């Protein structure tokens, strides 16, 4: 566990360095939020807000460090540890790329920020989906519903289905990054539907499972 944490911490330090050395080049007001049209619609009067993402990266590293210590199913976590830390690395890299994009945008390189973010999110979702079938049942990682957490078979079948759902959802987010207007919005909405569908699927699978009979 020590090596992945060092990598997460190192990426966070890179984030702080990028933010610090970019300060002289940033333009005010600082764009910090973008609408669906990819136009900046939220601004900050100070350059210090560029450090929000590096601070978030530190928080992400702390969160991923804490979860294994809280996890009850230690054996299952150990079996899924590689997928867990791969997910942590993807999230940290996403934040670092986001920071780099914010710096570029605020130094005069204007580009469709929201579309880029949706594209990156789509790739990350698809990557997480690829790992889902190999994640064992645990409380803090995976598709956790009352029905998956109560039954190994429901967990396994839901995660196999979840792989396809995450692939579809990720692809739709990438598609949304390639277009603008209503088509892009529709792709994002359908993407969220795909990501939420494993919740309903887990309930359907659970409801079909034979229930233990009670003896009167």
N, C-alpha and C positions, 0 to 999 in steps of 0.2 A: 504493500500500500504506500510505502514511502516514496518510491520512484514516481508514480502517477501524480502524487501531491506536489512533488518538486516541479514537475512539468507544468501543472496548473499554476503554481506560484510563480514560476519563471515567466509564463505567458502574461500573468497579471503585471509583473514588473516591466515587461516590454510595453504593456499598455500605458503604465504610468510614465515611462520614458518618452513614448510617442506623444502623449498629451503634454508633457512638460516642454519638450523641445519644439512643439508646434505652436506654443503660445505667441511668439513674436509674429507669426505669419497669419494668425486667425483674424478674421474680419468681424467687426461688430455692426449690427447685433448678431449674435451667434444663433444660427439655426439649430434647433434641438428637436423639432417635431415636423413630420411631413404628413400631408393628407393622402387620400387614395389617388389623387391626381399627380402625386410626386412633387407637388409644390410645397415649399416650406410654409407652415402655418403656425409655428410656435417658435419664439425667439427668447434669448436671454441677453440681458444688458452687460453681463460680465463673461469673461473668457473662462473663468473657473469652472463653469458647468461642463467643460470638456472632460473634467476628471470624474464625472458621474459614471461613465462606463468602466474605467479602471477600478473604481470603488466597487462597482457591481461584480467585476471579475474576482476581486478579493472575496466578496460575499459568496460567490459561486463556489470558489475553492473551499471555503469554510463549510458550506452546506454539504458538498460532496465528501468532505472529511468526516463530518458528524454522522451522516446517515449510517455507515457501516457499524458505528459504535452503538446506535440505537436499534439496529435490526435484530429481531428475535430469532429468525431462522438463519443462524450463522452458517450452517452447512450449505443451505441453498444459495446464500450470498456468495460463499466461496466458489461454488460451481458456476456462478454467473458473474464473477468479479471482473473478468476481461471485458464483458459487454458493458458493465457499469462504468468502468473507467474510460472506455471508448466513447460512451455517451457524454461523460464529463468533458473529455477532450474536444468533442464536437461542439458542445455548448461554449466552451472557452474560446475556441477558434472563431466561432460565429461572432462572439462579442468583440474579439480583437479586430476582425474584418470590419465589423460595424463601426468601431472607433476610427479605423483608418479611413473609411468612407466619410464619416462625419468631418474628419480633419480636412480631407480633400475638398469636400463641398464648401466648407467654411474658409477655404483659402482661394476660392474662385473657380474651382472645377465643378460646374453645375451639370448634374446628370440625374436621371430618374431614380431617386433614392428609394422610394417606396417599392418600386418594381424590383430593384436589386435586393431589397430586404426579403420580399416575398419569394424571390428565386432562391436565396440562401436558405430560408426557412424550409422551403420545399425539399431541397437537397438533404437538409439535416433530418427532416421527418422520414424521408425515404431510407436514409442510412440507419436510423433507429429502427424502422420497420424491419429491415433485413435481419436484425439481431433478435427480434421478439420471440421467435419459436424456441430459442435456446436459453431463455431466461426462466429460472426456476421460481416457484411460488415464494413470495416474500412480501413484507408489509410496505416497503418504501420504494420499490422499483418494479416497473412493469405495469400492466393494465390491472389496476387494483379496484375491484368492485366487491360488494358483499358476497357475490356468487363465485367469483374466481378465488377469493381468499378462503372460501369454505370447502373447496373441492379441487383436487389436483387435476382431475380430468377436465373440468370446466376451465381451469386455468390454461391447460395445454391447448385445448381446442380453440379457446378465445385468442390465444397468442398466435396460433397458426392463421386464424382468420384476420387477426390484427395486422399481421405482416402484409397481407394483400390490401387491407384498408389503408394502412399507412403509405404503401406504395402509391395507391390511387390518390390519396390526399396530398402526398408530396408532389406527385405529377401535376395535380390541379393547381397547386400553389406556383409551380414553375410556369405552367401555362398562363396563369394570371399575370406573371411578370412580363410576358411577351406581348400583352395587349393592354389596351386602355378602355375606359368607359364601362358600360353595363356588362360586357362579356367578361371583363376582368373581375368585376364584383361577383358575378355569378360563379366564376371558377373558384373564388375564395370561399363563398358560401358552401358550395358543393364539397370543397376540401374539408371544411369544418364538419360537415355531415359525415364524411368518410371517417374522420378521426374520432367522432363520437359513436359511430356505429358499433364498435366492439362492446360498448356498455350494454346496448340492447341485445347484442348477440349472446353475451354471457348470461343474461337473464333467460333467454330462450333456451339455451343449452341446459342451464340449471333446472328449468321447469320441466324438461323432458327426462331428467335423470330419475331413476327409481328411488323412491323415498323409503327409508327404513320403517318397517311396520311396527306399530306399538302393540304391546300385549295388554289386553284389558284384564 
